[in-house]
Amino acid sequence: MKGYETLVILKADLSETENKALIEKIKGWITKNGGSITLENALGVREIATPIKHIRKGYYYQLQFESAPKVIEEFNENVRITETILRHLVVELDSIQEKETEAAA
């Protein structure tokens, strides 16, 4: 299994209950297929640098997890069809650590 990190931007106008339910749903997409979450970080509501569909604020949520590559494909599909998720990005952690090591050298 590989390590991944994702940052998800949710609509800021969701209630706290809706946010929690959506985050549990997102974590379920990872864990139901054998992935394991190693870090969760709610970053809260922040200004979006470039407005998305005329929306200027979003609720940022960060997850680090380990999973098989096929989980990422399903995760991306589920995110695409969920209207309350404005943006997301999934990166492989090994590639980040390699770049940091190269920059330090």
N, C-alpha and C positions, 0 to 999 in steps of 0.2 A: 504494500500500500504506500502511496505517496502522500506527502503533506501539501495542503492547499490553504490558501487564505482567500476569503471573499469579503467584499464590502458591498452592502446592499443599501440603496436609498429608497425609503418608503415615503409615501405621501405624508406630509406633516399634519394634515387635517384629520387624521385618524384618531379615534379615542385611545386611551391607554389600554383598554380591554381589547380593542381591535388590533393594536400594535402587538400585544403579547400573543394573541391568537395567531397572527401572521408569522411572528418569529418562531413560535412552536411548530407551525406548519413547515417553515423553511428548514428548521433543524430536523424535522421528521423526514424530509426528502433525502437528507444525508444519512440519517441513522437507519432508516428502514431497509436500505440496501447494503448494510454492513459497514458503513462509515462510522467514525467516532469523532466527536467534537472535543478539541483540546483547549480552546479558548473562546470565550464570548465576551464581547465588549459593546455595550450600548453607548454610542457617542452622542446621542440626543439630537435635537433639532438644530440644524445649521443652515446657513445661507449656501445656496448652490452657486458655484462660480459662473456657470452658463445656464440660464433658465431652460427647463425641460418642459415643453408644451405650456409655456407661459407660467410655469410654477417656479417660484424663487426660493422656497425653503423645502427641506426634506429631513426625514428622520434617518440618521446614519446608524448602521449596525454592522459590526465586524465579527467574523467567525474564522477560526482556524480549525482545520479538521484533517483527518487522514481517511483516505478512501481509495477505491479502485477508480481508474479513469472512466469507466462506464457510468459511475455515479455522477460525474461532472456533466456528461451529456444529458442525463435525465434531469439534473438540477437546472441546467440552462433552459431546457424545454419548459419545465414548470414555471420558471421565472418569466419567460416570454409571454405566457398566457395569463399571468396574474396582473391585473390592471392597477393594483395598488402599489406595485413595485415600479419605481420610476427608472432606476438604473441598477446594474450590478456588474461586478468584475471579479473573476476568479483567476488567481495566479498560483503557480506552483512554487512552493516555498524553497525548494532546492535552488531554483534559478535565482531567487532573490539573495540567498545566502552566498552563492558563488559570486555575484556581482559585488556584494559588500566586501568580500574577501579580496577581490581583484582591486577594488578602489582603495582599500587599506594598504595594499602592497605597493 
